[in-house]
């Protein structure tokens, strides 16, 4: 998978979050990903109930 080559998968997910505290760019990316995941879950829940 060429898409995963630039993102090393850490054993501990907290280590990736710890790196995000040091660099604001990674922190913004984590927040954007969290918002996208939240919106996806919200859309799925709404589509299930509708």
N, CA, C and O atoms as CSV, one atom per row, in Angstrom:
chain,resi,resn,atom,element,x,y,z
A,1,UNK,N,N,0.845,-1.197,0.000
A,1,UNK,CA,C,0.000,0.000,0.000
A,1,UNK,C,C,0.884,1.251,0.000
A,1,UNK,O,O,1.544,1.525,1.002
A,2,UNK,N,N,0.914,2.010,-1.091
A,2,UNK,CA,C,1.755,3.220,-1.113
A,2,UNK,C,C,1.210,4.330,-0.218
A,2,UNK,O,O,1.962,5.217,0.186
A,3,UNK,N,N,-0.091,4.295,0.098
A,3,UNK,CA,C,-0.656,5.360,0.925
A,3,UNK,C,C,-0.208,5.285,2.372
A,3,UNK,O,O,-0.166,6.305,3.060
A,4,UNK,N,N,0.134,4.073,2.853
A,4,UNK,CA,C,0.525,3.916,4.253
A,4,UNK,C,C,2.025,4.005,4.456
A,4,UNK,O,O,2.505,3.850,5.580
A,5,UNK,N,N,2.786,4.254,3.378
A,5,UNK,CA,C,4.243,4.200,3.515
A,5,UNK,C,C,4.771,5.367,4.336
A,5,UNK,O,O,5.784,5.230,5.022
A,6,UNK,N,N,4.082,6.544,4.275
A,6,UNK,CA,C,4.614,7.714,4.970
A,6,UNK,C,C,4.087,7.823,6.384
A,6,UNK,O,O,4.531,8.693,7.133
A,7,UNK,N,N,3.150,6.966,6.778
A,7,UNK,CA,C,2.622,7.012,8.151
A,7,UNK,C,C,3.009,5.711,8.850
A,7,UNK,O,O,2.385,4.678,8.606
A,8,UNK,N,N,4.023,5.738,9.713
A,8,UNK,CA,C,4.361,4.532,10.464
A,8,UNK,C,C,3.311,4.271,11.527
A,8,UNK,O,O,2.893,5.180,12.244
A,9,UNK,N,N,2.894,3.030,11.618
A,9,UNK,CA,C,1.876,2.685,12.608
A,9,UNK,C,C,2.537,2.454,13.963
A,9,UNK,O,O,3.314,1.511,14.115
A,10,UNK,N,N,2.240,3.300,14.951
A,10,UNK,CA,C,2.830,3.105,16.267
A,10,UNK,C,C,2.137,1.986,17.022
A,10,UNK,O,O,0.942,1.743,16.848
A,11,UNK,N,N,2.901,1.311,17.860
A,11,UNK,CA,C,2.288,0.272,18.694
A,11,UNK,C,C,1.335,0.896,19.708
A,11,UNK,O,O,0.253,0.368,19.965
A,12,UNK,N,N,1.743,2.010,20.275
A,12,UNK,CA,C,0.904,2.695,21.248
A,12,UNK,C,C,0.281,3.918,20.574
A,12,UNK,O,O,1.017,4.823,20.182
A,13,UNK,N,N,-1.036,3.980,20.426
A,13,UNK,CA,C,-1.639,5.152,19.776
A,13,UNK,C,C,-1.416,6.449,20.541
A,13,UNK,O,O,-1.505,7.531,19.963
A,14,UNK,N,N,-1.125,6.351,21.839
A,14,UNK,CA,C,-0.864,7.570,22.605
A,14,UNK,C,C,0.441,8.224,22.166
A,14,UNK,O,O,0.605,9.434,22.321
A,15,UNK,N,N,1.379,7.437,21.617
A,15,UNK,CA,C,2.640,8.023,21.178
A,15,UNK,C,C,2.393,8.953,20.001
A,15,UNK,O,O,3.045,9.990,19.883
A,16,UNK,N,N,1.451,8.589,19.124
A,16,UNK,CA,C,1.142,9.466,17.992
A,16,UNK,C,C,0.476,10.750,18.470
A,16,UNK,O,O,0.729,11.826,17.927
A,17,UNK,N,N,-0.376,10.634,19.487
A,17,UNK,CA,C,-1.034,11.825,20.029
A,17,UNK,C,C,-0.003,12.702,20.747
A,17,UNK,O,O,-0.092,13.929,20.714
A,18,UNK,N,N,0.977,12.060,21.396
A,18,UNK,CA,C,2.022,12.822,22.079
A,18,UNK,C,C,2.819,13.636,21.068
A,18,UNK,O,O,3.192,14.775,21.347
A,19,UNK,N,N,3.086,13.056,19.885
A,19,UNK,CA,C,3.783,13.805,18.843
A,19,UNK,C,C,2.932,14.975,18.367
A,19,UNK,O,O,3.463,16.023,18.000
A,20,UNK,N,N,1.597,14.798,18.373
A,20,UNK,CA,C,0.715,15.872,17.934
A,20,UNK,C,C,0.768,17.081,18.860
A,20,UNK,O,O,0.527,18.209,18.430
A,21,UNK,N,N,1.082,16.846,20.128
A,21,UNK,CA,C,1.183,17.974,21.054
A,21,UNK,C,C,2.398,18.831,20.725
A,21,UNK,O,O,2.393,20.040,20.954
A,22,UNK,N,N,3.441,18.198,20.186
A,22,UNK,CA,C,4.656,18.957,19.898
A,22,UNK,C,C,4.518,19.735,18.588
A,22,UNK,O,O,4.979,20.873,18.505
A,23,UNK,N,N,3.899,19.153,17.574
A,23,UNK,CA,C,3.759,19.844,16.291
A,23,UNK,C,C,2.308,20.235,16.075
A,23,UNK,O,O,1.429,19.374,16.119
A,24,UNK,N,N,2.037,21.516,15.841
A,24,UNK,CA,C,0.644,21.952,15.662
A,24,UNK,C,C,0.015,21.399,14.388
A,24,UNK,O,O,-1.207,21.275,14.309
A,25,UNK,N,N,0.835,21.064,13.388
A,25,UNK,CA,C,0.278,20.543,12.137
A,25,UNK,C,C,-0.358,19.178,12.382
A,25,UNK,O,O,-1.465,18.912,11.913
A,26,UNK,N,N,0.340,18.314,13.115
A,26,UNK,CA,C,-0.211,16.988,13.411
A,26,UNK,C,C,-1.436,17.126,14.315
A,26,UNK,O,O,-2.386,16.351,14.199
A,27,UNK,N,N,-1.416,18.109,15.214
A,27,UNK,CA,C,-2.565,18.311,16.099
A,27,UNK,C,C,-3.788,18.710,15.282
A,27,UNK,O,O,-4.896,18.237,15.536
A,28,UNK,N,N,-3.578,19.589,14.292
A,28,UNK,CA,C,-4.707,19.984,13.437
A,28,UNK,C,C,-5.202,18.796,12.632
A,28,UNK,O,O,-6.409,18.620,12.463
A,29,UNK,N,N,-4.281,17.977,12.134
A,29,UNK,CA,C,-4.691,16.813,11.349
A,29,UNK,C,C,-5.505,15.858,12.203
A,29,UNK,O,O,-6.512,15.320,11.744
A,30,UNK,N,N,-5.074,15.642,13.452
A,30,UNK,CA,C,-5.807,14.731,14.339
A,30,UNK,C,C,-7.202,15.287,14.601
A,30,UNK,O,O,-8.179,14.537,14.622
A,31,UNK,N,N,-7.297,16.609,14.803
A,31,UNK,CA,C,-8.628,17.194,15.062
A,31,UNK,C,C,-9.514,17.076,13.831
A,31,UNK,O,O,-10.703,16.782,13.952
A,32,UNK,N,N,-8.941,17.306,12.631
A,32,UNK,CA,C,-9.744,17.203,11.405
A,32,UNK,C,C,-10.221,15.772,11.212
A,32,UNK,O,O,-11.370,15.538,10.839
A,33,UNK,N,N,-9.326,14.805,11.470
A,33,UNK,CA,C,-9.714,13.395,11.317
A,33,UNK,C,C,-10.808,13.046,12.322
A,33,UNK,O,O,-11.751,12.328,11.991
A,34,UNK,N,N,-10.683,13.553,13.546
A,34,UNK,CA,C,-11.715,13.265,14.553
A,34,UNK,C,C,-13.059,13.849,14.139
A,34,UNK,O,O,-14.096,13.214,14.330
A,35,UNK,N,N,-13.052,15.054,13.572
A,35,UNK,CA,C,-14.309,15.677,13.132
A,35,UNK,C,C,-14.907,14.882,11.976
A,35,UNK,O,O,-16.120,14.678,11.920
A,36,UNK,N,N,-14.042,14.427,11.040
A,36,UNK,CA,C,-14.557,13.653,9.906
A,36,UNK,C,C,-15.153,12.335,10.385
A,36,UNK,O,O,-16.213,11.924,9.913
A,37,UNK,N,N,-14.477,11.670,11.321
A,37,UNK,CA,C,-15.002,10.395,11.836
A,37,UNK,C,C,-16.322,10.641,12.558
A,37,UNK,O,O,-17.263,9.861,12.411
A,38,UNK,N,N,-16.400,11.720,13.338
A,38,UNK,CA,C,-17.636,12.026,14.059
A,38,UNK,C,C,-18.774,12.298,13.077
A,38,UNK,O,O,-19.898,11.839,13.280
A,39,UNK,N,N,-18.477,13.049,12.009
A,39,UNK,CA,C,-19.525,13.342,11.024
A,39,UNK,C,C,-19.959,12.079,10.303
A,39,UNK,O,O,-21.141,11.920,10.001
A,40,UNK,N,N,-19.028,11.181,10.022
A,40,UNK,CA,C,-19.394,9.929,9.351
A,40,UNK,C,C,-20.303,9.099,10.252
A,40,UNK,O,O,-21.308,8.556,9.793
A,41,UNK,N,N,-19.955,9.001,11.525
A,41,UNK,CA,C,-20.805,8.242,12.448
A,41,UNK,C,C,-22.193,8.884,12.543
A,41,UNK,O,O,-23.207,8.188,12.597
A,42,UNK,N,N,-22.224,10.224,12.564
A,42,UNK,CA,C,-23.506,10.920,12.661
A,42,UNK,C,C,-24.360,10.645,11.426
A,42,UNK,O,O,-25.565,10.423,11.538
A,43,UNK,N,N,-23.731,10.659,10.239
A,43,UNK,CA,C,-24.474,10.381,9.006
A,43,UNK,C,C,-24.999,8.954,9.009
A,43,UNK,O,O,-26.132,8.701,8.599
A,44,UNK,N,N,-24.163,8.011,9.478
A,44,UNK,CA,C,-24.603,6.605,9.510
A,44,UNK,C,C,-25.767,6.438,10.471
A,44,UNK,O,O,-26.741,5.754,10.157
A,45,UNK,N,N,-25.673,7.056,11.635
A,45,UNK,CA,C,-26.754,6.928,12.625
A,45,UNK,C,C,-28.031,7.556,12.087
A,45,UNK,O,O,-29.114,6.993,12.247
A,46,UNK,N,N,-27.913,8.731,11.443
A,46,UNK,CA,C,-29.108,9.377,10.892
A,46,UNK,C,C,-29.713,8.530,9.787
A,46,UNK,O,O,-30.935,8.395,9.715
A,47,UNK,N,N,-28.879,7.952,8.917
A,47,UNK,CA,C,-29.417,7.149,7.814
A,47,UNK,C,C,-30.082,5.878,8.350
A,47,UNK,O,O,-31.050,5.389,7.767
A,48,UNK,N,N,-29.559,5.343,9.464
A,48,UNK,CA,C,-30.173,4.139,10.035
A,48,UNK,C,C,-31.545,4.477,10.608
A,48,UNK,O,O,-32.496,3.715,10.430
A,49,UNK,N,N,-31.655,5.617,11.295
A,49,UNK,CA,C,-32.936,5.951,11.916
A,49,UNK,C,C,-33.932,6.509,10.913
A,49,UNK,O,O,-35.140,6.450,11.141
A,50,UNK,N,N,-33.436,7.053,9.798
A,50,UNK,CA,C,-34.372,7.541,8.773
A,50,UNK,C,C,-34.743,6.394,7.852
A,50,UNK,O,O,-35.520,6.581,6.916
